[in-house]
Amino acid sequence: EQNMDIYLSKEASSYRKNNYTIVFLHGGAYYLSDKSAEERYIEPYLKKGLNVVNMNYRLKRGIPMATTDLTNALNFLKANNTDYDLNLNKVIVTGFSAGAQIATNVGVSQNNPEYPNTLYDGIKITGIINFSGPVDGLDVVEKIFVDHDNELFSKAGKALFPSEGYESKEKIAVYEPITYLDKDDPPIFIWHGGKDDQIPPVTFAEFIELLSAKKDFVDYKPDGLHSPNEKELENAYVKIFTFLDK
């Protein structure tokens, strides 16, 4: 459940200041799917010649455990970097949906001593790319999933947090990126759709306002759904590489 694919490029070191290590996490409501299911999100980086890590995390164990696994993976890469020679001072964490929440939460909390999972020295997250991942209002998302007519959605909702019933807002806040967002966080690129029926657009509102004040990049699609279509994804990556170049 904690396997990862590590793609090493002979070209990566030639990018110098843009020699990023891309770490991607798949979606699936922390309940299903696999790193092989969403490779369309890593293909543009592979074609560019960057080093890419495509990772799994533990499913059906709740958001806290799944989020811990990104820290576990980064620390593993640091401890074993003589085998990989990755640039861990320029890590871009990215994901779709559940994976994007994990990536964003770990990215914005790295400079907060109150966050429970600590990265090893020598790891620096310098950018975050979020496709449709929850950034606030996880209590709202939990209720949408738990109360959903679709049995699979409901099961996923009940597995988001280990406690019975709805989790308290205080405990949920630990896993909401908005809790940690400040001016010292790395730049963030966020893509979200105005017709997302899984992560309500209203839960992005305050976070987006704060990002705009930081002059970070928001790619908002009023007619966009939860998952970008082929054309939306293609256009997003044009913007993402501009974002990374800057």
Order of alpha helices (4+ residues) and beta strands (2+ residues): beta-beta-alpha-beta-alpha-alpha-beta-alpha-beta-alpha-alpha-alpha-beta-alpha-beta-alpha
